[in-house]
């Protein structure tokens, strides 16, 4: 069941991160220009939202598998707590993403007050911020904590068997 949890977790993270890739192409999209730019704008928007929908679907499936794991183990020790978006610094990966998100927010604030803006740089910064917010939410979330707790539990058991 842990393999399913990891699979759906990875697919959810991947789908959300892939949606950020489409944000980079925003400078190519223009609903008010020629037909080709308009078509490209619809493709970018559709791809972005389709990846979001897949990400949410995989996240819901991940949550379902995690709850089944807790029910099977008759434990809720690692199921307590807030959802990832409202949690901070829960583990090493989350700490790295939280710090990088804070730094990138500072860059966004500075960039906002600059007089000249390059659309491509803006799109890349927005996409990077989107990815970091997604990653920090996932790494601070209950599903990742369940994966880490299970890994810690298995490592602890294996360590006991080798002694």
Kinemage of the C-alpha trace (Angstrom):
@kinemage 1
@onewidth
@group {chain A} dominant
@subgroup {mainchain}
@vectorlist {calphas} color= white
{ca unk a 1} P 0.000 0.000 0.000
{ca unk a 2} L 2.979 2.309 0.604
{ca unk a 3} L 3.982 1.859 -3.044
{ca unk a 4} L 0.559 3.169 -4.079
{ca unk a 5} L 0.924 6.101 -1.709
{ca unk a 6} L 4.330 6.990 -3.155
{ca unk a 7} L 3.089 6.523 -6.719
{ca unk a 8} L 0.031 8.758 -6.324
{ca unk a 9} L 2.046 11.274 -4.297
{ca unk a 10} L 4.679 11.475 -7.054
{ca unk a 11} L 2.059 11.746 -9.776
{ca unk a 12} L 0.322 14.546 -7.909
{ca unk a 13} L 3.550 16.473 -7.359
{ca unk a 14} L 4.522 15.863 -10.980
{ca unk a 15} L 1.183 17.066 -12.323
{ca unk a 16} L 1.253 20.260 -10.283
{ca unk a 17} L 4.877 20.970 -11.213
{ca unk a 18} L 4.136 20.299 -14.874
{ca unk a 19} L 1.368 22.892 -14.704
{ca unk a 20} L 4.034 25.417 -13.699
{ca unk a 21} L 5.941 24.719 -16.904
{ca unk a 22} L 3.018 26.147 -18.845
{ca unk a 23} L 3.298 29.393 -16.881
{ca unk a 24} L 6.693 29.972 -18.479
{ca unk a 25} L 5.012 30.196 -21.884
{ca unk a 26} L 2.621 32.976 -20.884
{ca unk a 27} L 4.486 35.623 -22.938
{ca unk a 28} L 3.563 33.643 -26.072
{ca unk a 29} L -0.122 33.684 -25.189
{ca unk a 30} L -2.330 36.563 -26.242
{ca unk a 31} L -6.103 36.310 -26.435
{ca unk a 32} L -6.312 39.667 -28.237
{ca unk a 33} L -3.833 39.158 -31.091
{ca unk a 34} L -3.879 36.990 -34.180
{ca unk a 35} L -5.392 33.536 -34.489
{ca unk a 36} L -2.132 31.696 -33.804
{ca unk a 37} L -1.450 33.616 -30.570
{ca unk a 38} L -5.061 33.101 -29.505
{ca unk a 39} L -4.874 29.355 -30.220
{ca unk a 40} L -1.598 29.155 -28.291
{ca unk a 41} L -3.200 31.001 -25.372
{ca unk a 42} L -6.012 28.435 -25.237
{ca unk a 43} L -3.537 25.537 -25.446
{ca unk a 44} L -1.419 26.974 -22.611
{ca unk a 45} L -4.470 27.643 -20.447
{ca unk a 46} L -5.959 24.202 -21.131
{ca unk a 47} L -2.661 22.424 -20.414
{ca unk a 48} L -2.178 24.401 -17.194
{ca unk a 49} L -5.664 23.627 -15.882
{ca unk a 50} L -5.601 20.024 -17.058
{ca unk a 51} L -2.427 19.431 -15.049
{ca unk a 52} L -4.022 21.132 -12.035
{ca unk a 53} L -7.064 18.835 -12.324
{ca unk a 54} L -4.829 15.743 -12.603
{ca unk a 55} L -2.780 16.981 -9.635
{ca unk a 56} L -5.888 17.375 -7.499
{ca unk a 57} L -7.228 13.969 -8.589
{ca unk a 58} L -3.942 12.261 -7.686
{ca unk a 59} L -3.830 14.206 -4.399
{ca unk a 60} L -7.307 12.984 -3.483
{ca unk a 61} L -6.241 9.429 -4.294
{ca unk a 62} L -3.065 9.900 -2.221
{ca unk a 63} L -5.155 11.102 0.731
{ca unk a 64} L -7.427 8.080 0.391
{ca unk a 65} L -4.495 5.638 0.404
{ca unk a 66} L -2.905 7.400 3.409
{ca unk a 67} L -6.156 7.119 5.361
{ca unk a 68} L -6.368 3.406 4.521
{ca unk a 69} L -2.810 2.939 5.778
{ca unk a 70} L -3.649 4.654 9.071
{ca unk a 71} L -6.840 2.653 9.411
{ca unk a 72} L -4.956 -0.599 8.769
{ca unk a 73} L -2.268 0.319 11.290
{ca unk a 74} L -4.908 1.609 13.714
{ca unk a 75} L -2.699 4.636 14.214
{ca unk a 76} L -3.225 8.304 13.767
{ca unk a 77} L 0.048 9.496 15.289
{ca unk a 78} L 1.259 10.999 12.023
{ca unk a 79} L -2.159 12.008 10.732
{ca unk a 80} L -2.533 14.879 13.167
{ca unk a 81} L -1.647 18.387 12.241
{ca unk a 82} L -2.447 21.020 9.714
{ca unk a 83} L -2.505 20.635 5.973
{ca unk a 84} L 0.773 21.330 4.183
{ca unk a 85} L -0.020 24.829 2.957
{ca unk a 86} L -0.442 25.988 6.576
{ca unk a 87} L 2.548 24.084 7.981
{ca unk a 88} L 6.194 25.082 7.975
{ca unk a 89} L 9.607 23.451 8.493
{ca unk a 90} L 8.295 19.916 9.223
{ca unk a 91} L 11.314 18.107 7.746
{ca unk a 92} L 14.549 18.769 5.874
{ca unk a 93} L 12.947 18.900 2.429
{ca unk a 94} L 10.211 21.214 3.691
{ca unk a 95} L 12.757 23.497 5.369
{ca unk a 96} L 14.696 23.873 2.122
{ca unk a 97} L 11.537 24.646 0.136
{ca unk a 98} L 10.198 27.015 2.814
{ca unk a 99} L 13.436 29.020 2.852
{ca unk a 100} L 13.651 29.088 -0.944
{ca unk a 101} L 10.006 30.234 -1.133
{ca unk a 102} L 10.674 33.089 1.281
{ca unk a 103} L 13.737 34.135 -0.722
{ca unk a 104} L 11.835 34.002 -4.003
{ca unk a 105} L 8.984 36.055 -2.533
{ca unk a 106} L 11.577 38.686 -1.614
{ca unk a 107} L 12.856 38.596 -5.206
{ca unk a 108} L 9.295 38.989 -6.510
{ca unk a 109} L 8.782 42.021 -4.274
{ca unk a 110} L 12.026 43.626 -5.457
{ca unk a 111} L 11.260 42.755 -9.080
{ca unk a 112} L 7.797 44.312 -8.753
{ca unk a 113} L 9.285 47.695 -7.927
{ca unk a 114} L 11.772 47.660 -10.802
{ca unk a 115} L 10.871 49.964 -13.662
{ca unk a 116} L 11.496 47.614 -16.563
{ca unk a 117} L 10.043 44.135 -16.674
{ca unk a 118} L 11.015 41.353 -19.003
{ca unk a 119} L 7.972 39.145 -19.652
{ca unk a 120} L 10.081 35.992 -19.858
{ca unk a 121} L 11.890 36.686 -16.593
{ca unk a 122} L 8.546 37.445 -14.929
{ca unk a 123} L 7.045 34.203 -16.234
{ca unk a 124} L 10.016 32.159 -15.049
{ca unk a 125} L 9.894 33.757 -11.591
{ca unk a 126} L 6.135 33.160 -11.338
{ca unk a 127} L 6.559 29.531 -12.426
{ca unk a 128} L 9.413 29.003 -9.940
{ca unk a 129} L 7.360 30.521 -7.119
{ca unk a 130} L 4.404 28.326 -8.085
{ca unk a 131} L 6.610 25.197 -7.998
{ca unk a 132} L 8.126 26.149 -4.641
{ca unk a 133} L 4.734 26.811 -3.062
{ca unk a 134} L 3.522 23.450 -4.378
{ca unk a 135} L 6.634 21.595 -3.174
{ca unk a 136} L 6.664 23.230 0.245
{ca unk a 137} L 2.990 22.358 0.665
{ca unk a 138} L 3.585 18.741 -0.291
{ca unk a 139} L 6.712 18.335 1.847
{ca unk a 140} L 4.966 19.886 4.860
{ca unk a 141} L 1.820 17.845 4.243
{ca unk a 142} L 0.332 14.792 5.903
{ca unk a 143} L 0.987 12.470 2.953
{ca unk a 144} L 4.720 13.141 2.886
{ca unk a 145} L 4.884 12.856 6.669
{ca unk a 146} L 3.223 9.447 6.351
{ca unk a 147} L 5.810 8.360 3.769
{ca unk a 148} L 8.666 9.634 5.964
{ca unk a 149} L 7.197 8.034 9.098
{ca unk a 150} L 6.846 4.692 7.353
{ca unk a 151} L 10.406 4.913 6.021
{ca unk a 152} L 11.668 5.774 9.524
{ca unk a 153} L 9.655 2.877 10.987
{ca unk a 154} L 11.087 0.416 8.410
{ca unk a 155} L 14.672 1.660 8.935
{ca unk a 156} L 14.240 1.325 12.692
{ca unk a 157} L 12.943 -2.246 12.279
{ca unk a 158} L 15.799 -3.186 9.925
{ca unk a 159} L 18.327 -1.741 12.355
{ca unk a 160} L 16.892 -3.926 15.109
{ca unk a 161} L 17.098 -7.027 12.889
{ca unk a 162} L 20.764 -6.463 12.101
{ca unk a 163} L 21.843 -6.216 15.717
